[in-house]
Amino acid sequence: MKLKLLIAVALVLAAGFATSCRQNRAAALPDPLARAYDTEADWNDAAHVIPLNYQQAQGKRVFYQYCVWCHADSTPAGPSNRSNLNPNPPLGNDGATLNSLSDDFMRNVITMGGAAAGKSAAMPPWGKTLSQDDIDAVIAFYRAIAQPAYQPPARPGPKYSVR
Ligand code: HEC
């Protein structure tokens, strides 16, 4: 009895696999979003496309979900909130402002918010929303798109440096 049931289940599963494989092959259209996070066009020069590694690509996801609304001038949903804020938050690719900040300072200001780092309180704290990996990823994305390009320091600063 049990054996018959087992055989029946196996047959149903095998039939399911066979048909689902055939359907998948027929419907294998290229997904336009599949590679959307592999690169980022330079914000100042759309012809310059910046390749992103895995961590930077994760950072791009975080950026376009949480940060783009204040750290870019346009967003996937239209204009951003940046011009309404005083001081204006730096653009995500503003290397002239962000390149001089250590990774530790960036981590602190993102985790604890602007007020905790002596910056505008309009910069929210993200430590309860984002994981440490997300925060490191978004920093990696900022570094990747920075104009002028970011050069990592020859000697990383102390852990809790303020600038
Ligand atoms: C509601 C608007 C808003 C959002 C959303 C926002 N920020 Fe900010 N951010 C600010 C403001 C305002 C400042 C402070 C500007 C100042 O004081 O000069 C700031 C400052 C910063 C700084 C420090 C820059 C400096 O000059 O020291 C970093 C880094 C930063 N934000 C990263 C992020 C990241 C990463 C996200 C997304 C997870 C994010 N921000 C989302 C408004 C925002």
Boltz pocket constraint, residues with backbone or C-beta under 6 A from the ligand:
constraints:
  - pocket:
      binder: B
      contacts: [[A, 62], [A, 63], [A, 66], [A, 67], [A, 68], [A, 69], [A, 70], [A, 71], [A, 85], [A, 87], [A, 88], [A, 89], [A, 90], [A, 97], [A, 101], [A, 106], [A, 109], [A, 110], [A, 114], [A, 118], [A, 119], [A, 120], [A, 121], [A, 122], [A, 123], [A, 124], [A, 126], [A, 138], [A, 139]]
      max_distance: 6.0
